[in-house]
Amino acid sequence: MRNFKSLFAGLLLFFVAVVSLVYVAGHFARIYTDYLTESRVTQYLPDETELSQQEKDVANAVSPAVVFIYGKKEVSAYEPQTQSVRVPGLNIALDLPAGLEAKQTQEVNAGTGFFVDSDGYILTNRHVVPDDEASYTVVLSDGRRMDAQVVYRDPDHDIAVIKIPGNGYPTLPLADSSELKIGQTVLTMGNAYGREQNVVSSGNITDLRKNIIAEDDFNRQSLTGLIQTSAQLFPGDSGGPTFDMEGKVVGVNVAVSTGDSHVSFSVPINDAKDAIDKAVPDE
């Protein structure tokens, strides 16, 4: 009998995709506000002094390979204008309001990713880069901004691979997630609230085969066999690495329990390796 558990309530897919206010309602409106207001976010972020020196050293080694991802898209916007209308039978004209549909560019997604190949291939969540009509920008650890192309999506595991031009990028080693143990110490890293500053949290693995239904106001998805940890995750951390004390990636940040940022979930890295193999050409 499979020892799977299901969690059907209150999970935020980190579609934190800090979503445009045009489309946002309820919960995501709050996320968008937090993303913009730094003074509000800082109180939610973990205190780095809580990390041991060893954890800080590991995080510092991982950080250069972690990137921030933003999506932008042209959307329709209503621009009020006036038009002159002549009244039949009278020698007068009235200025009446009219509407003109215009296009404007809005940020529609924000998340995290990390290099899995030195030729510019980056692993992230599918929900961070879901839209074929959006354009995506990657911000490197040194501050450079580069256009990215989505090369592969795996909707079943909420995994995607994107690519930027160039080579020689720092990469992260991948662990064998089948060897993980309950109680093992792991760390998470990501672009919390889109602040372009890596936030690191430490915790322990509390479950290895967790089944959840992750949802937001617009999407609902079943995800199975996830790693559950007590490390904190925040909006914007989607697609970032969950890694062990050797700096090896064991999972990809994907969701957090509503109301408790200390119950978080990651896609096992073994479930992402097929996507990497399909996206990255053999040398």
N, C-alpha and C positions, 0 to 999 in steps of 0.2 A: 504494500500500500504506500503510495507516494505521500511523503510528509509535507504536503503543500498547504499553505495557509492562504486565506483570501482576505483582503482588506478592501471593503466596498465603499467606505465613506471618507470624505474629506481629504482627498489628496490633490495637491497642486502639481500638475505637470509643470515643470519649470518652463512653461510656454512663456517664459519670462523673457521672453520675447517682450521686452517692455513695450507693450502694444500701444498703438496710436490711440489717442483720446477719441478720435472719430468713431472707432469701433469698440471702445472699451466701456464696460459697465461694471458696477459692483466691485468685486475684488480687484480686477485689473486696473480700475481707475485709481485705487489706492497704491498699487504697485508703481504705476506711472508717476504718481506724486512723490513717492519715496525716492524713485530713481532721480528725479530732478532736484530734490531738496536734500543736500548733503547733511545738513545739520540734524535732520530727522533720522537719517540712516545710521549714523555712527553709533547710536545707542543700541542698535540691534546686532552689531558686529562683535565677534568674539575678541576677547582681550588676548593679544599675542603673548603676554606674560604668562598665560596659562599653558603655553607650549613648553616642553622641555628643550634643553639646548640641542639634544639629538634630533628632535622633531623639527626645530628651526633649521638645523643644518640640512636635513633631508629636503625640506620645503625650499630652501634657497637653491639647492641643486636642481630641483624640478622646475622652478619658476621660469627660467629662460625659454622653455619649450611650450609654455602655456600662452595662448593668444585670446584676444577678445574679438567677438564677432558681432557686427551690426548689419541689419537689413534695412533698405530703404525702397520705397515704392511710390510711383505716381498714383495719386488718387484723385477722384473728382471732388471739386469744391464749388459751392454756390457763391457767386459774386453778385451782390445786389447792384443793379443799375436802373436807370430810368429810360423810358422811351416816350416819344411824343406821339400822341394819338389825337387825330382831328375828329371833332364831333360833327356828325352829319347835320346839314341844315344850318349850322352856325359857323361863323367865321372866326372860330377860336380853336386852339389846340391845348390839350391837357398833357402834362408830364406825369405818366403813370409808372409805378415800379415794375421792373422786369428783371428776369434772372438770366445769368450767363454762366454756363458750366465751364469751369476752368480746371486746369490740372495743377496740383502742387505735390511736392515730394515730402513724404513723412517717414519717420523712422518707425518700422513696424516690428522689429525683432531685436533682441540683444541677448547674447549668451557667451559661451566660452568654448574653446577647443584646444587641442594640443597636437603637436607634430608627431606623426608616426613614421614619416619618411623624410629624409633630408632634402628631397627634391620638391618640397612644398606641400605635401599631402597632410591634411589636418583632419583628425577625428572629432566629431561633435554629435549632438542629437539631431535627429531629423526635424523635430519641432523648432529647432533654432533656425533652420534654413528650409522652411517648408514650401516656399512660394517660387514657382518658375518665373513669375513676372517681377519679382523683387531683385534688386542688386545687392550684393553683399561685400562688406569691407572687413578686412582683418587688421587688427592693431597688434603689432609685435611688441615684445617685451622692451625693445629699445625705442618704442614710440612711433616707428614707421607704420604708415597706413598703406595697405595694398588691396587692390580689387581681387576678389575670389570667385571661383566658379564651382558650382556644385557638380561633382562627378559621379556620386552614387548615393542613393537613399535606400535604407532598409526599414520600411515602416513597421514590420513585425517586431523589431527590437528597438525601434526609435533611434536608429543610428544613421549617420550620414558622413560622407567624406567630401571635403572640399579641397581646392588646390589654389595656391598662389604662385606667381612666377618666381623663378630663381632656384637656388640650390644652396647646400651647405648649412641648412637650418638645424638647430639642436633638436634631437628627438628623445622620446622617453622609451625605456625598455618596457616590454609587456610581460606581465607575470602569467602564470598558469592559474586561472581562477578556480580550477577544480581542486586545488590544494589548499584553499583557504580554510580557516578554522574559526569556530565560534569563539569570541573573546579576543581575537587577534586585533592589535592596534592598527588603525588605518588613519589616513589624513585625506581631507578633501581640499580642493583649491578651485577658485573661480572668480569671475568678474562680478562680484556681488553688487546688485543694484546699478550695474553699468558704470561704476566709478573708475574703471580702468586702473584698478589697483588690486593685485591678487590678495584675496582673503583666504586664510588657511584655518581649518578646524581639525581637531583631533577627536577620535572616538574609537569605539570598539565594534566589531561585527557582532550583531545580535541575531541574525538569521541569514541563511544562505539560499533558501529556495522560496522566497516570498512572492506571492501572487497578489497583484493589486489592480484596481481600476482607477486610473489616473484621469482627472477631468478638470476642465475649467468651464467658463461660461459658454464656450463654443465647441469644445471637443471632448471626446470620451474615448479612452483606449485601455484595453486590457494588456497588462504586461506581466509576464510570468518569469519565475526563476530568478528574481532580483536579489541582490545583496542588500540587507537592511543593516544600517549602522546607527550609532549614537552621535556621529559627527554632524555638526550643523551644516545645513545648506540654506542658501538665500536666493531670492529672485536674481537671475543673471548668472547663477552658477551652472546652469544647464550645459552639458557637454564638456565640463571640466573633468579632470582626472580624480579618481579615488585611488590612492596609492599606498603601498606598504612602507615599512621602515627602511627598506633598501632603495626606495625611490622607483619601484616598479609599479606600473599601472595595473590595478586589479579590477577596476570598473570605471564606468562613465556616469557621472552625476546625472540623475534624471528626474527625481521627484522628492517631495517632502510631505509629511503628514500635516494637514491643516491644524494650526494651533500649537504645533510642537515641532520646532525646527531641529530638535534632537532625535527625531525619528525620520531618517532619510533613506533614500534608495538609490542604488546604482545598477546599471546594466553590467553583468559580468563581462570582463574583457574578452573571455573566450567566445562570447556571443557576438562580439564585434569583429573578430579576426577574419571571418568570412567576407565581410564588407571590405575590409582592408585589402584582402587578397584580390578581390574583384576590381577594386578601384586603382590599386597601385600596380603598374606594369612590372613584369619581371625584368631584372637587370640583364 
